[in-house]
Amino acid sequence: MRISEFITQKLKSFFNPLSAICNLQSIKYFSLQQQWVLFSIALLILGILYFKFYYHPIPSPSEEYVREIVVEVSGEVRSPGIYIFQNPPTLKEVIEKAGGLKGPAEFDPTSSSEILETGTLLNITQKSSQEIKVKMERMAANKLLVFSIPLDLNRVSLEDLCLIPGIGESLAQEIIAYRERRKGFRTVDELKNVRGIGEKKFQSFKRYFVIQH
């Protein structure tokens, strides 16, 4: 019998539970070379199973998730709405993606190149054929939460706080009262100083907030 046929036969028997004990007893009859071959094959099978079911490589920085930039446009544009960008866009790029202005007008080269951050709301007003006014605000809290964009802890309203899972009206009032007494939050961790917020509750909703300067 050729060595390849012998190995194939033995491998098939290894996957038969009824012959497992027999395999352990009969391995002493193999030559040293045959034992090394079977040992190498067993290691190879274990390696394949490990990489298939247990090995999860950590992605390199280039493979990390890239956070999308969300900007809402309203007012005198052809297609108002919410737009998503892979990289922080300029004011001009956002307006162009919204279909451009409804009427003829020119951008100020300085303001049109301004980079926008995620969660920005642009309100475009065309005052004349040659003049446009751009007002930058923050998107509504419910829209920010839909896109997993944290709320500014120093600007969020009581109604907005109640949108956060785990925060009711009474706790929202405590947060607002603390913010007014302290003249604003310095860090998100300060929420733990608010009455009614313990470590467990803080951990459950801290991701919904950020401090913007």
C-alpha positions in Angstrom: 0.0 0.0 0.0 1.3 3.5 -0.9 1.9 6.0 1.9 -0.7 8.4 0.4 -3.4 5.7 0.4 -2.4 4.7 3.9 -2.7 8.3 5.2 -6.1 8.8 3.5 -7.4 5.6 5.1 -6.2 6.6 8.5 -7.6 10.1 8.2 -11.0 8.8 7.4 -10.9 6.5 10.4 -9.9 9.5 12.6 -13.3 11.1 11.9 -15.1 7.9 12.9 -15.9 8.2 16.7 -16.3 4.4 17.0 -12.7 3.8 15.9 -11.1 6.6 18.0 -9.9 4.3 20.7 -8.6 1.8 18.2 -6.6 4.5 16.5 -4.9 5.4 19.8 -4.0 1.7 20.4 -2.9 1.1 16.8 -0.6 4.1 16.5 2.2 2.2 18.3 2.4 -0.1 15.3 3.3 2.8 12.9 6.8 3.5 12.0 8.5 6.6 13.3 8.2 8.2 9.9 4.5 7.4 9.6 3.9 8.8 13.1 5.6 12.1 12.1 3.5 12.3 9.0 0.3 11.8 10.9 1.4 14.3 13.6 2.1 16.9 10.9 -1.3 16.4 9.3 -3.0 16.7 12.7 -1.3 20.0 13.3 -2.3 21.2 9.9 -5.9 20.4 10.5 -5.9 22.0 13.9 -4.3 25.1 12.4 -7.0 25.3 9.7 -9.8 25.0 12.2 -8.2 27.7 14.4 -7.9 30.2 11.7 -11.4 29.5 10.4 -13.3 29.7 13.6 -11.2 31.5 16.2 -8.7 33.8 14.6 -10.0 37.4 14.1 -7.1 39.7 13.1 -7.1 43.3 14.3 -7.7 45.6 11.4 -4.8 47.9 10.5 -5.4 51.7 10.7 -6.1 51.8 7.0 -8.9 49.2 7.4 -10.6 51.0 10.3 -14.1 52.3 9.9 -14.3 55.8 8.4 -16.9 57.9 10.1 -19.3 59.5 7.6 -19.9 63.2 7.6 -23.6 64.2 7.7 -24.8 67.6 6.6 -28.3 68.9 6.2 -29.2 71.7 3.7 -32.3 73.8 3.7 -33.5 77.0 2.0 -32.8 78.2 -1.5 -31.3 75.1 -3.0 -32.7 72.8 -5.7 -32.7 69.7 -3.6 -32.9 70.3 0.2 -32.2 67.4 2.4 -29.6 65.4 4.3 -26.4 64.4 2.5 -23.6 62.1 3.5 -19.9 62.5 2.7 -16.9 60.3 3.1 -14.7 63.2 3.9 -15.4 66.6 5.5 -16.9 68.7 2.7 -16.5 72.4 1.9 -19.5 74.7 1.9 -19.4 74.8 -1.9 -19.3 71.0 -2.2 -22.4 70.6 0.0 -24.4 73.2 -2.0 -23.4 71.6 -5.2 -24.5 68.2 -4.0 -27.9 69.7 -3.0 -28.3 70.7 -6.7 -26.9 74.2 -6.4 -28.7 77.4 -5.7 -32.2 78.0 -7.2 -31.2 81.4 -8.6 -28.0 82.8 -10.0 -25.5 84.0 -7.4 -21.8 83.8 -6.7 -20.0 82.4 -3.7 -17.5 84.3 -1.6 -14.3 82.4 -2.3 -13.3 82.5 1.3 -16.6 81.2 2.8 -17.2 78.7 0.0 -13.9 76.8 0.9 -14.9 76.5 4.6 -14.8 72.9 5.9 -18.0 71.7 7.5 -18.2 69.2 10.4 -20.7 66.4 10.8 -24.2 67.4 12.1 -24.1 70.8 10.5 -27.4 72.4 9.3 -27.0 74.9 6.4 -29.8 77.4 5.9 -29.4 79.1 2.5 -31.1 82.4 2.0 -30.8 84.3 -1.3 -31.3 88.0 -0.5 -30.8 89.2 -4.1 -29.6 87.9 -7.5 -26.1 88.7 -6.4 -26.2 88.0 -2.7 -26.8 84.9 -0.6 -26.7 84.4 3.1 -25.6 81.1 4.7 -26.5 80.4 8.3 -24.8 77.5 10.0 -26.6 75.7 12.8 -26.8 72.3 14.3 -29.2 69.6 13.0 -32.2 68.7 15.2 -31.4 66.3 18.0 -33.6 63.5 16.7 -31.8 63.6 13.3 -28.4 63.6 15.0 -29.3 60.6 17.0 -30.5 58.7 13.9 -27.0 59.1 12.5 -25.3 58.3 15.8 -23.9 61.8 16.1 -23.5 62.8 19.8 -25.3 65.9 21.2 -23.5 68.9 22.6 -24.0 68.6 26.4 -23.8 72.3 26.8 -26.5 73.1 24.2 -28.9 70.3 24.4 -32.4 71.2 25.6 -34.6 69.4 28.1 -36.8 68.0 25.3 -33.7 66.7 23.5 -32.4 65.0 26.6 -35.6 63.1 26.9 -34.8 61.5 23.6 -31.9 59.6 25.1 -32.7 56.1 26.3 -32.5 56.0 30.1 -33.2 59.7 30.6 -36.6 60.8 31.7 -38.0 64.3 32.3 -36.9 64.4 36.0 -33.3 63.4 35.2 -33.2 65.8 32.3 -34.2 68.6 34.7 -31.4 67.6 37.0 -28.9 67.7 34.1 -30.1 71.2 33.1 -30.0 72.5 36.7 -26.4 71.2 37.2 -25.3 72.8 33.9 -26.8 76.1 34.9 -25.2 76.0 38.4 -21.8 75.1 37.0 -21.9 77.4 34.0 -21.7 74.5 31.7 -20.0 71.1 31.6 -16.3 70.8 31.1 -16.3 67.1 30.4 -18.9 64.4 29.7 -17.6 62.6 32.8 -19.2 65.4 34.9 -22.5 63.8 34.3 -21.6 61.4 37.1 -21.9 64.4 39.5 -25.5 64.9 38.6 -28.0 63.6 41.2 -29.6 60.4 40.0 -26.7 59.3 37.7 -24.6 56.4 38.9 -21.7 54.7 37.1 -23.9 52.1 35.4 -26.4 54.7 34.1 -23.6 57.0 33.0 -21.9 54.1 31.0 -25.3 53.4 29.3 -25.7 56.9 27.7 -22.3 58.6 27.8 -21.8 57.9 24.0 -24.7 60.2 23.2 -22.9 63.3 24.4 -19.9 65.4 23.5 -18.5 68.8 24.6 -18.0 71.1 21.7 -15.8 74.2 22.2 
